[in-house]
Amino acid sequence: MAATKAIYRKSGSLKKLSAEVLQRLEACPAFKAAKTVMLYYALPDEVDTHNFVEQWAKEKQIILPVVIGDDLELRSYHGRHELAVGAYGIEEPTGPAFTEEERIECIVVPGVAFDRHGNRLGRGKGYYDRLLPRLPQAYKIGLCFPFQLVDEVPAEPFDIPMDEVIC
């Protein structure tokens, strides 16, 4: 997987792949129907969501995670002007916490790898492992590049699988 990622990064086609993956997300019925969506602001090796967040904030309430200690706090996205660089160099909203978690209908989750059963391998800090149980009502979509979809990801009984993986 690392060698494949390096080839895509070197060729500059991660942007193109990101656009293709995001087109599939836009076509997803759960995403289309949702009024309140939790997205993420991408790291350099993730599906690039920066412009996607901006685009959809005009039509949906977009929620982004903010790293606070060992947990993710949720905040509404109101534009790039309200972002500040936070933990891990990720731009994060600076406004108040979004506390109406039951309103989130769809959550888009990044990962290092996913399998066809919806299991997710994260970066090892457990942020989403602690967040997902708080959002049982939300349709969970794993978002990844095709080379991040593998046959099997190790999963524990407490892990919450994605409802769908889009790559």
Backbone hydrogen bonds, N-H to C=O, Kabsch-Sander energy under -0.5 kcal/mol:
donor,donor_aa,acceptor,acceptor_aa,energy
5,K,1,M,-2.6
6,A,2,A,-2.3
7,I,3,A,-1.9
8,Y,4,T,-2.2
9,R,5,K,-2.8
10,K,6,A,-2.6
11,S,7,I,-2.1
12,G,8,Y,-0.8
12,G,9,R,-0.7
13,S,8,Y,-1.5
14,L,8,Y,-0.7
15,K,12,G,-0.7
17,L,13,S,-2.9
18,S,14,L,-2.7
19,A,15,K,-2.2
20,E,16,K,-2.0
21,V,17,L,-2.6
22,L,18,S,-2.7
23,Q,19,A,-1.7
24,R,20,E,-1.6
25,L,21,V,-2.0
26,E,22,L,-2.4
27,A,23,Q,-1.3
28,C,24,R,-0.6
28,C,25,L,-1.2
32,K,28,C,-2.8
33,A,29,P,-2.3
34,A,30,A,-1.3
37,V,35,K,-0.5
37,V,61,Q,-2.6
38,M,106,C,-2.7
39,L,37,V,-0.6
39,L,63,I,-2.4
42,A,40,Y,-0.7
46,E,43,L,-2.0
49,T,47,V,-0.7
53,V,49,T,-2.9
54,E,50,H,-1.6
55,Q,51,N,-2.8
56,W,52,F,-2.6
57,A,53,V,-1.6
58,K,55,Q,-1.0
59,E,56,W,-1.5
60,K,56,W,-2.7
61,Q,35,K,-2.9
62,I,60,K,-0.7
63,I,37,V,-2.7
64,L,75,R,-3.0
66,V,73,E,-2.6
68,I,66,V,-0.5
68,I,71,D,-2.9
71,D,68,I,-2.0
73,E,66,V,-3.2
73,E,71,D,-0.5
75,R,64,L,-2.3
76,S,96,P,-0.6
77,Y,62,I,-2.9
78,H,76,S,-0.5
82,E,79,G,-1.8
83,L,80,R,-1.8
84,A,92,E,-2.4
86,G,90,I,-3.1
89,G,86,G,-1.6
90,I,87,A,-1.7
92,E,84,A,-2.7
94,T,82,E,-1.8
98,F,74,L,-4.0
99,T,97,A,-0.7
101,E,99,T,-1.3
103,R,100,E,-2.4
104,I,101,E,-1.6
105,E,36,T,-2.2
105,E,103,R,-0.6
106,C,36,T,-1.2
107,I,139,Y,-2.8
108,V,38,M,-3.1
109,V,107,I,-0.6
109,V,141,I,-3.2
112,V,121,L,-2.8
113,A,121,L,-1.4
114,F,148,Q,-2.3
115,D,119,N,-1.8
116,R,150,V,-0.6
118,G,115,D,-2.0
121,L,113,A,-3.1
122,G,120,R,-0.6
130,R,126,G,-1.8
131,L,127,Y,-1.6
132,L,128,Y,-2.8
134,R,131,L,-2.0
135,L,132,L,-1.8
138,A,135,L,-1.2
139,Y,105,E,-2.8
141,I,107,I,-3.0
141,I,139,Y,-0.6
142,G,140,K,-0.5
142,G,164,E,-2.8
143,L,109,V,-2.6
144,C,166,I,-2.2
148,Q,145,F,-2.1
149,L,146,P,-1.4
150,V,114,F,-3.1
150,V,148,Q,-0.7
159,D,156,E,-1.6
162,M,118,G,-2.9
163,D,140,K,-2.0
164,E,140,K,-1.6
166,I,142,G,-3.2
167,C,165,V,-0.5
